[in-house]
């Protein structure tokens, strides 16, 4: 019985040490102020943009390798230089509603060296017809 208690104690200590090691070695972590913005109703042909603010809440520099939109109507712009731990940066995303109708959810994927290598942000709108 003493051996079983000793083994359980060793196992618990090993688990605690492993969890602490993982917490200390987080690498880069992206934290967004918000992950979506709803523009409400847009008139067809209207152009809007939003700046998504992010923070590297990790322990190593964050490198954004690519930012890709789901269609050509959405254009992202992002920082090309590494973002130091604790620092903030911005991703500007523009949406052109020309040729669109109805509910739109433009997804933008952010590819990086973060612990979660693909993050998503979105621009939401409802495109209504242009009245003459």
N, C-alpha and C positions, 0 to 999 in steps of 0.2 A: 504494500500500500504506500509506503514511503517513496518507493521508486516511481510509482505512478504520479504522486504529487510533485516529485522533483521534475519529472519529465514534462508535466503540464506547466510548471513554473518556467522551465527553460523555453518551452514552446511559446508561452505568452511573452516572455522577454524578447525572444527572437522576432516575434510579430511586431512589437512596439518599436524595436530598433529599425526594422525594415520600413515601417510606416514613416518614422522620422527621417530616414534617409531619402525616401521618395519625396517628402515635403520640402526638403532642402534642395533637391535637384530638380526643380520644376522646369527650368529652362525658360523660354519666352512664353508669355501668356497674354492673349489679347482680351481686353475688357472694353466693351463698347458702352458709351453713354446711353445710346438707344440702338436697337437693331432694325427698326422700321419707322417709316414716316408715312402718314396718310395725308395726301393733298386734298382729299375730298373730290368734288366735281371739277373737272378741267374741260374747257372747250376744245374740241378737236383742233389740233394745230398748235396748241399752247405748249410752251417749253417751261419746265421747272427744274430746279436743282436743290440738292440738300447736301450739307457737309456732315458726315458721320465722324464723331470724335472718338478716338480710341486711346487706350493707355496700355503700355507694356507693364503689366503687373507681375511679370516673372522676374527671373534672376539673371538672364542673359539677354543680349541685344536681339530685338525682333527684326527679322528681315522679311519683308513682303515681296515675294517673287513674282506674283501676278495677281491682277484683279480682273475678273471676267464677268460680263453681263450676259443675260439670257437672249438678248436680241440687239440689233443694231440701233434701236431707238433709245437705248440706255448706254451712256458713256461715262466710265469711271476715270478718275485721276487720283493717283496715290503717291506717297513718298517713296523715293527710290533708295534713300540712304537708311542704314540701320537705325532703329529706335531703341535708345538705351533703356534699361530697366527704370521704371518709375516715370518715364517721359511720355508725353502725349503727342499725337499726330492726327492728321485729318485725311479722310477719303472723300473727295467731292464726286457726287454722282448726279448726272444730268439726264432728264427724260424728255423726249420729244413725242408728243401725242399725235403727230401727223399720221394719218392712216389707221389710227386705233379707234376702237369703239367699245364702250361698256367698261366693266370692271377690269383693271389692270394691276398685276402684281409683278413688278420687275425685280427679279432676284439678281443680286450681285454676289459672286463668290470671291472670297479673299484667300489666296494661297500663301502660306508662310511657313516658317520654321517653328511656329508655336506648338505647344503641347496638343492643341486641337488644330491640325494643319489646314483645315478648310472651314472657314467661318462664312456665314451668310448675312447680308443685310438686304432690305427690300424697300422699294418705293411703291406705295399703293395709291391708286386713284380710280376715279370713275370718269371715263371720257364720254362727254355728251356731244351731240352734233352741233356744228356751227350754224347759227341762224343768220340768214341774210338780211 
